[in-house]
Amino acid sequence: MFKMWFGRKHESDDCPHRPEECDRLKTLDCLQLNEEGEIDSIPDQALLEPLGFRPGKKVCLRCRARFGGPLVAEVEGRHTALGRSLARQIKLRNRHPICPENE
């Protein structure tokens, strides 16, 4: 009913950006489930690089928890849960339609 009153924000109801911003920004939190992108830049967080989050690596969104909960992203076969605010800081170069299942 909420969607009926206010309409959808865009493809993903959980994405905080307007559609035109999301296309321009391309952050991890804007990906749809099983959509892939290539990491362009990451925030200065000590644990991201050891988990595989590095520029040039492919990342795929595997799960999105409801009510602003964490996202699960796959990088190099490793699934990692990230908070939405951290995922919003991971910038992507481009998007690919669907993740390859087992690279």
Backbone bond lengths (Angstrom), bond angles and torsions (degrees), N, CA, C in turn:
res aa  C-N    CA-C-N  psi(-1)  N-CA   C-N-CA  omega(-1)  CA-C   N-CA-C  phi
1 M - - - 1.425 - - 1.521 110.74 -
2 F 1.342 116.81 -36.15 1.458 121.03 178.12 1.523 110.76 -56.46
3 K 1.343 116.74 -44.08 1.465 120.84 179.01 1.521 111.20 -62.82
4 M 1.338 115.39 -35.52 1.455 119.47 -179.13 1.538 110.36 -64.26
5 W 1.332 117.15 -39.15 1.455 120.39 -179.18 1.516 112.64 -75.09
6 F 1.314 116.48 -44.38 1.459 119.93 -171.25 1.519 114.05 -107.73
7 G 1.310 117.97 -11.53 1.458 120.90 -178.70 1.521 111.00 76.53
8 R 1.310 114.77 166.94 1.464 119.50 179.01 1.513 109.38 -81.30
9 K 1.325 116.09 142.25 1.454 120.56 176.95 1.511 110.11 -70.11
10 H 1.312 116.07 -41.93 1.450 122.52 174.74 1.499 109.73 -178.16
11 E 1.320 119.11 -160.76 1.472 121.46 -172.42 1.515 111.86 -50.86
12 S 1.317 117.39 -42.39 1.449 121.22 179.50 1.523 108.65 -111.16
13 D 1.315 117.52 119.63 1.461 119.98 -179.22 1.516 111.68 -64.60
14 D 1.329 118.05 -20.16 1.455 120.79 -178.05 1.516 112.92 -85.51
15 C 1.311 118.73 -12.05 1.460 121.55 -178.30 1.530 109.03 -75.05
16 P 1.339 117.81 129.24 1.465 120.39 -176.64 1.523 114.22 -80.04
17 H 1.319 118.28 -9.66 1.460 121.85 -175.68 1.521 112.20 -91.00
18 R 1.330 115.85 158.64 1.457 120.40 170.00 1.523 107.27 -76.09
19 P 1.337 120.00 157.49 1.471 121.37 -176.54 1.520 113.82 -53.59
20 E 1.328 118.06 -42.54 1.468 119.34 -178.57 1.526 111.44 -68.87
21 E 1.337 118.26 -32.15 1.459 120.48 176.28 1.513 110.65 -69.70
22 C 1.330 116.41 -41.53 1.459 120.75 -176.12 1.528 110.22 -64.35
23 D 1.335 117.51 -39.23 1.457 119.98 178.33 1.520 111.07 -65.12
24 R 1.325 116.25 -34.38 1.459 119.75 -178.15 1.525 110.90 -81.64
25 L 1.349 117.69 -41.26 1.455 121.33 -175.09 1.528 112.59 -76.21
26 K 1.314 116.86 -43.98 1.462 122.67 -178.58 1.529 111.77 48.61
27 T 1.310 115.57 72.57 1.452 120.93 176.29 1.523 109.17 -107.02
28 L 1.312 116.26 163.99 1.466 121.28 -176.71 1.521 112.00 -59.38
29 D 1.315 118.06 -35.85 1.470 119.95 -178.42 1.524 113.08 -70.67
30 C 1.336 118.26 -11.96 1.472 121.64 179.24 1.528 113.11 -88.99
31 L 1.322 118.30 -11.84 1.461 120.14 -179.05 1.527 110.94 -67.21
32 Q 1.310 115.94 149.28 1.458 122.06 172.77 1.531 107.63 -85.42
33 L 1.316 117.28 166.54 1.460 120.38 177.87 1.526 109.94 -58.81
34 N 1.309 116.74 136.13 1.461 126.12 -179.74 1.524 113.49 63.20
35 E 1.322 116.70 18.72 1.462 121.03 174.99 1.524 107.99 -95.11
36 E 1.305 116.00 146.83 1.453 121.45 -173.52 1.524 110.93 -118.67
37 G 1.308 116.06 149.55 1.459 122.35 174.62 1.514 108.78 -146.50
38 E 1.314 115.28 167.38 1.462 120.68 178.37 1.522 108.18 -107.74
39 I 1.320 116.67 130.64 1.460 121.56 -176.23 1.525 109.78 -69.24
40 D 1.332 115.48 129.58 1.461 121.91 176.78 1.520 110.27 -100.13
41 S 1.326 116.91 -46.89 1.464 120.34 178.59 1.520 109.49 -151.13
42 I 1.333 114.83 154.48 1.460 121.40 179.03 1.526 108.68 -127.96
43 P 1.337 117.18 156.03 1.463 119.13 176.43 1.524 110.16 -72.17
44 D 1.308 116.39 165.86 1.459 121.66 -179.35 1.527 109.60 -79.14
45 Q 1.334 115.76 79.15 1.464 123.03 177.52 1.515 107.78 -121.41
46 A 1.302 117.43 126.67 1.468 122.21 -173.60 1.528 113.80 -60.86
47 L 1.318 118.77 -31.61 1.461 120.27 -174.02 1.528 114.49 -88.33
48 L 1.317 119.19 -13.17 1.461 119.65 -175.69 1.529 112.74 -67.46
49 E 1.317 118.20 -46.08 1.472 119.87 -178.39 1.526 112.76 -62.66
50 P 1.338 120.28 -45.68 1.469 118.88 177.10 1.532 114.04 -61.36
51 L 1.341 116.95 -23.45 1.463 120.98 178.35 1.527 112.02 -85.08
52 G 1.340 117.61 -0.49 1.453 121.23 176.72 1.510 114.63 102.50
53 F 1.320 118.63 -4.01 1.464 121.91 -179.51 1.530 108.82 -80.74
54 R 1.333 114.73 94.35 1.460 121.53 179.97 1.514 108.97 -134.96
55 P 1.331 117.86 150.62 1.467 119.69 176.04 1.524 111.20 -55.26
56 G 1.328 115.61 136.65 1.459 121.69 -179.95 1.522 113.91 95.37
57 K 1.321 118.22 -16.79 1.468 121.69 179.84 1.527 110.22 -82.41
58 K 1.330 115.59 147.24 1.461 120.65 176.74 1.520 109.24 -85.38
59 V 1.323 114.94 138.71 1.458 121.45 179.95 1.528 107.74 -129.00
60 C 1.321 115.68 142.17 1.452 121.83 -178.91 1.524 108.77 -128.82
61 L 1.324 116.68 133.66 1.457 120.61 177.63 1.527 108.46 -82.88
62 R 1.322 117.47 120.05 1.467 122.11 -176.55 1.518 113.93 -103.05
63 C 1.337 118.30 -29.64 1.461 120.50 -176.58 1.528 109.07 -153.52
64 R 1.312 115.99 145.43 1.466 122.06 177.94 1.523 106.81 -132.02
65 A 1.341 116.70 112.11 1.459 120.44 178.93 1.526 110.03 -72.02
66 R 1.302 116.03 150.84 1.466 120.99 -179.49 1.522 111.37 -76.34
67 F 1.309 114.24 166.14 1.457 123.38 173.68 1.533 112.85 57.83
68 G 1.321 116.71 37.77 1.463 120.46 175.94 1.518 114.48 77.59
69 G 1.323 116.54 16.87 1.459 120.50 179.15 1.518 111.60 -73.78
70 P 1.317 117.44 -174.46 1.467 120.77 -174.97 1.526 113.50 -70.70
71 L 1.324 114.12 164.76 1.460 123.10 173.84 1.517 107.64 -107.44
72 V 1.316 116.84 151.24 1.466 120.45 173.18 1.520 106.84 -112.44
73 A 1.333 114.96 120.12 1.461 121.61 -179.37 1.520 109.01 -114.28
74 E 1.335 115.61 146.51 1.459 120.89 178.00 1.532 108.98 -111.78
75 V 1.326 115.20 125.38 1.462 122.57 175.27 1.518 106.71 -133.78
76 E 1.323 116.95 125.54 1.468 122.98 179.37 1.523 111.94 53.19
77 G 1.333 117.40 39.74 1.458 121.97 177.18 1.515 114.40 78.69
78 R 1.315 117.94 1.24 1.464 122.36 -178.64 1.528 108.95 -105.45
79 H 1.331 116.37 128.53 1.462 121.84 178.45 1.526 108.86 -94.48
80 T 1.337 115.85 129.04 1.454 121.53 -177.31 1.525 109.71 -133.12
81 A 1.332 116.31 132.52 1.462 120.77 175.81 1.527 108.59 -87.82
82 L 1.330 115.42 131.99 1.463 121.76 -179.80 1.521 108.99 -128.81
83 G 1.310 116.77 143.20 1.458 121.27 173.42 1.522 109.89 -66.66
84 R 1.319 116.95 152.43 1.472 120.84 -178.41 1.520 112.11 -59.38
85 S 1.326 117.58 -40.20 1.462 119.48 -177.64 1.523 111.17 -65.52
86 L 1.320 117.68 -36.00 1.459 120.76 177.27 1.529 110.35 -71.70
87 A 1.329 117.48 -41.83 1.466 121.40 178.51 1.527 111.02 -61.93
88 R 1.319 117.09 -32.14 1.461 122.06 179.53 1.529 111.80 -68.82
89 Q 1.328 117.27 -18.88 1.465 121.71 -179.50 1.528 112.51 -92.35
90 I 1.327 118.05 -8.62 1.472 121.66 178.83 1.518 108.01 -89.20
91 K 1.318 115.84 109.64 1.465 122.53 -176.71 1.527 109.90 -87.63
92 L 1.344 116.14 142.14 1.458 122.15 -178.43 1.522 110.38 -114.21
93 R 1.335 115.96 150.54 1.465 121.24 178.20 1.513 111.66 -81.44
94 N 1.306 116.93 -48.70 1.464 120.59 -177.93 1.511 109.06 -153.72
95 R 1.304 114.75 174.17 1.468 119.69 -179.98 1.515 109.26 -122.71
96 H 1.294 115.11 149.47 1.454 122.54 175.30 1.516 106.71 -121.00
97 P 1.324 118.78 148.73 1.455 120.24 -171.54 1.520 115.91 -60.40
98 I 1.319 119.02 -46.21 1.466 120.78 -174.92 1.522 108.61 -142.68
99 C 1.309 115.74 144.99 1.471 120.78 178.14 1.516 110.37 -72.16
100 P 1.323 118.08 140.67 1.459 118.65 169.08 1.514 108.25 -68.41
101 E 1.298 118.28 139.11 1.456 120.64 -173.69 1.530 114.12 -65.15
102 N 1.288 118.84 -54.64 1.462 119.97 -179.19 1.524 108.99 -135.89
103 E 1.310 115.79 91.42 1.466 119.52 -179.30 1.501 110.06 -72.63
